[in-house]
Amino acid sequence: MPTAGRCVVRDNGKVGMLTSAKPAAYNAQGQCPACCVTLTQSWTFTDQGFIAGGQNGALRSYANPASVAASPWIILNGGLGLRLNWENDGNCRNYNQNTQRATATAQISVPVNMVMTVGWSGLGERQDANFELMSLRVDGVLVGSAHAPGGGLGCASMGPVVSSPPPPQTRLLTAGLHSLTIDATTNDQLYHFGAYYQFTLSFAQA
């Protein structure tokens, strides 16, 4: 019989959680305990304007960041977290002369009503505020957005992004299928180096 313990993420993307929100271990047959809430997460990603993988800025779409060269996306915590690393800019670091854009979409299926908590953080340029933009939507409804701190400081080191509203944010997911969409862009090719966004998801039974 499976027992509560370290979360086991199988190839089919299933993540086991007890109704107490503690992670649950699957057994050898891939079965979750009767008291387990199964979250089926299916991520899809795009990136455009990146060059580190030799793609010369071309648009790429994929389900697994490991399947493409130098994806800016990193899956964390078995799909309960993501990180997006922007490539360094074209002026301060003389690297990428393109505007970069990236998206991530998750299909989340919950068998019972659950509360999803979404958190995010990041670093962006300290020259102008309307850059390193991010928007996050659940079922098409805007949950939060963020942008670079700006400040007219040119090639100064990055600063924490400014969010509206501040994270974390919670949403009630009724039993069934839901979507979470992240859309982000540098919005130009300037003043960003070591910039990123990072996201976390957690679930509790409603």
Backbone torsions as a table, in degrees:
resi	resn	phi	psi	omega
1	MET	NA	130.1	179.1
2	PRO	-60.4	151.3	179.3
3	THR	-127.8	158.5	175.5
4	ALA	-61.1	141.8	179.9
5	GLY	173.4	-151.2	-177.7
6	ARG	-64.0	136.8	-178.3
7	CYS	-67.1	132.5	178.4
8	VAL	-110.8	118.6	-180.0
9	VAL	-102.2	118.0	-176.8
10	ARG	-90.1	170.0	-177.8
11	ASP	-60.5	-25.8	-179.2
12	ASN	-80.7	2.4	174.9
13	GLY	86.0	6.0	-177.3
14	LYS	-79.4	136.4	177.6
15	VAL	-120.5	124.8	-177.1
16	GLY	-91.9	135.2	174.6
17	MET	-137.6	135.2	172.1
18	LEU	-70.5	161.9	-179.4
19	THR	-65.4	-14.8	174.1
20	SER	-79.9	-2.5	-178.0
21	ALA	81.4	3.8	173.8
22	LYS	-79.6	145.3	179.3
23	PRO	-66.0	150.6	-179.9
24	ALA	-124.5	146.7	178.2
25	ALA	-89.6	138.5	172.9
26	TYR	-80.9	155.1	173.6
27	ASN	-87.8	-177.2	-174.7
28	ALA	-63.8	-23.5	179.0
29	GLN	-87.9	4.3	179.9
30	GLY	75.3	23.6	-179.2
31	GLN	-99.5	145.7	178.1
32	CYS	-102.4	152.3	177.3
33	PRO	-59.3	160.1	-179.4
34	ALA	-59.1	-28.9	-178.1
35	CYS	-89.7	12.1	-175.0
36	CYS	-94.8	135.9	171.7
37	VAL	-95.4	121.8	-177.1
38	THR	-98.2	126.9	178.8
39	LEU	-106.4	113.8	178.8
40	THR	-95.1	109.2	-176.7
41	GLN	-111.0	124.8	178.7
42	SER	-124.5	103.4	-177.2
43	TRP	-89.9	144.1	166.7
44	THR	-131.2	148.2	-172.9
45	PHE	-133.7	154.0	166.4
46	THR	-135.7	155.5	167.0
47	ASP	-146.6	149.1	-179.1
48	GLN	-149.9	140.0	-179.9
49	GLY	91.6	-0.8	179.8
50	PHE	-89.7	154.9	-175.5
51	ILE	-131.3	-11.6	-171.6
52	ALA	-62.5	-27.3	178.9
53	GLY	-90.8	10.7	-179.4
54	GLY	80.3	11.0	-176.3
55	GLN	-84.7	-6.8	174.4
56	ASN	54.8	39.0	174.8
57	GLY	86.0	-0.7	-175.9
58	ALA	-67.7	152.1	176.0
59	LEU	-71.4	133.6	176.0
60	ARG	-128.5	143.8	175.7
61	SER	-129.3	136.9	-175.8
62	TYR	-164.0	162.1	178.7
63	ALA	-101.1	-21.1	-177.1
64	ASN	-128.9	113.9	-179.8
65	PRO	-56.9	-26.6	179.5
66	ALA	-72.5	-11.2	-177.1
67	SER	-85.8	-8.0	178.7
68	VAL	-124.4	157.1	-179.5
69	ALA	-74.2	129.1	171.4
70	ALA	54.0	47.9	174.7
71	SER	-62.6	139.9	175.4
72	PRO	-74.6	-12.0	-178.7
73	TRP	-93.2	139.7	173.6
74	ILE	-128.0	127.1	175.4
75	ILE	-85.9	130.4	-177.6
76	LEU	-119.1	154.0	170.1
77	ASN	51.6	45.0	176.1
78	GLY	62.8	29.3	179.8
79	GLY	97.4	-3.8	177.5
80	LEU	-90.2	6.9	176.5
81	GLY	-153.9	155.5	177.7
82	LEU	-141.0	153.6	170.8
83	ARG	-134.7	136.7	176.1
84	LEU	-117.7	116.3	179.4
85	ASN	-103.5	116.4	174.8
86	TRP	-73.6	143.3	172.6
87	GLU	-75.2	151.4	-177.5
88	ASN	-62.8	154.0	-168.7
89	ASP	-76.2	-178.2	-177.7
90	GLY	-96.2	-8.7	179.8
91	ASN	-114.0	-53.4	-178.0
92	CYS	-69.5	-35.2	-179.1
93	ARG	-117.1	-1.9	174.0
94	ASN	52.3	46.6	-176.8
95	TYR	-117.5	-71.8	-174.8
96	ASN	-105.0	118.5	-178.1
97	GLN	-91.9	9.9	-177.5
98	ASN	-104.6	153.2	163.3
99	THR	-73.1	131.5	-177.3
100	GLN	-104.4	142.5	176.6
101	ARG	-139.8	145.3	179.9
102	ALA	-149.5	144.6	176.6
103	THR	-131.8	153.1	173.1
104	ALA	-140.6	134.2	179.7
105	THR	-130.8	130.8	176.9
106	ALA	-115.4	135.6	168.7
107	GLN	-99.1	118.2	-173.9
108	ILE	-117.9	120.0	179.9
109	SER	-109.5	124.2	178.6
110	VAL	-121.3	131.3	-176.9
111	PRO	-80.2	-14.1	177.7
112	VAL	-136.6	164.7	176.4
113	ASN	-61.7	130.3	-179.0
114	MET	-137.7	154.1	173.4
115	VAL	-100.3	121.2	176.9
116	MET	-100.3	130.5	175.6
117	THR	-108.4	127.3	-179.0
118	VAL	-116.6	126.4	175.6
119	GLY	-121.1	155.7	176.4
120	TRP	-153.2	158.8	176.0
121	SER	-153.3	171.1	178.9
122	GLY	176.3	172.8	176.0
123	LEU	-126.8	140.4	178.4
124	GLY	-142.7	176.6	-173.5
125	GLU	-64.0	155.6	178.1
126	ARG	-112.1	26.3	174.4
127	GLN	-97.4	-62.6	-179.1
128	ASP	-130.7	151.9	-170.3
129	ALA	-84.2	-23.6	-171.8
130	ASN	-87.1	43.1	-175.5
131	PHE	-142.0	168.9	-170.4
132	GLU	48.2	58.1	-175.0
133	LEU	-85.6	144.9	177.5
134	MET	-143.6	136.7	170.7
135	SER	-130.4	143.7	-178.3
136	LEU	-129.0	125.7	-177.5
137	ARG	-124.5	143.6	172.7
138	VAL	-117.5	121.4	-177.0
139	ASP	52.9	37.1	176.4
140	GLY	83.4	-4.7	-178.5
141	VAL	-99.8	129.1	-178.5
142	LEU	-63.2	124.9	178.8
143	VAL	-101.8	-36.8	179.5
144	GLY	-168.2	160.1	176.9
145	SER	-144.5	165.0	-178.2
146	ALA	-153.6	161.2	178.9
147	HIS	-152.6	166.9	179.1
148	ALA	-61.5	152.7	-179.7
149	PRO	-72.5	-24.0	-177.4
150	GLY	64.8	-160.3	178.4
151	GLY	127.1	-1.9	177.8
152	GLY	68.2	29.0	-174.2
153	LEU	-102.2	12.5	174.5
154	GLY	60.6	-125.7	-175.8
155	CYS	-89.8	27.2	173.8
156	ALA	-63.6	159.0	179.5
157	SER	-60.8	158.0	-174.0
158	MET	-65.0	157.3	176.4
159	GLY	-126.2	163.3	-179.8
160	PRO	-59.8	137.9	178.4
161	VAL	-66.1	157.0	178.8
162	VAL	-102.5	124.5	-173.5
163	SER	-112.6	149.4	176.3
164	SER	-143.8	113.9	-9.4
165	PRO	-73.1	171.5	-179.8
166	PRO	-69.2	147.4	176.1
167	PRO	-79.4	161.7	-2.3
168	PRO	-82.8	162.6	175.7
169	GLN	-123.7	148.8	-179.1
170	THR	-117.5	149.1	175.8
171	ARG	-140.9	138.1	174.5
172	LEU	-80.5	124.6	174.9
173	LEU	-106.7	114.8	175.4
174	THR	-73.8	158.5	-178.5
175	ALA	-53.9	130.4	-178.8
176	GLY	134.7	-160.6	-174.4
177	LEU	-98.9	136.9	179.7
178	HIS	-136.9	162.1	178.6
179	SER	-123.8	145.4	172.3
180	LEU	-126.6	125.6	-175.8
181	THR	-125.5	129.7	175.2
182	ILE	-113.7	128.4	179.2
183	ASP	-128.1	122.4	-175.1
184	ALA	-139.7	150.5	177.7
185	THR	-153.0	147.4	172.2
186	THR	-72.3	-25.1	177.8
187	ASN	72.5	-6.5	168.4
188	ASP	-168.6	-172.4	-176.4
189	GLN	-107.8	17.0	-168.1
190	LEU	-119.1	149.6	163.3
191	TYR	68.0	14.2	177.4
192	HIS	-120.9	127.0	174.2
193	PHE	-151.0	134.2	-173.1
194	GLY	69.3	20.9	-179.2
195	ALA	-86.7	151.1	-177.9
196	TYR	-163.5	169.2	164.8
197	TYR	-130.6	146.4	176.1
198	GLN	-135.8	142.3	-172.8
199	PHE	-130.6	146.1	175.8
200	THR	-132.6	144.6	175.8
201	LEU	-124.2	140.7	170.7
202	SER	-143.9	155.7	-173.9
203	PHE	-133.7	143.6	174.3
204	ALA	-142.0	144.5	-179.2
205	GLN	-67.2	135.5	-177.2
206	ALA	-72.9	NA	NA
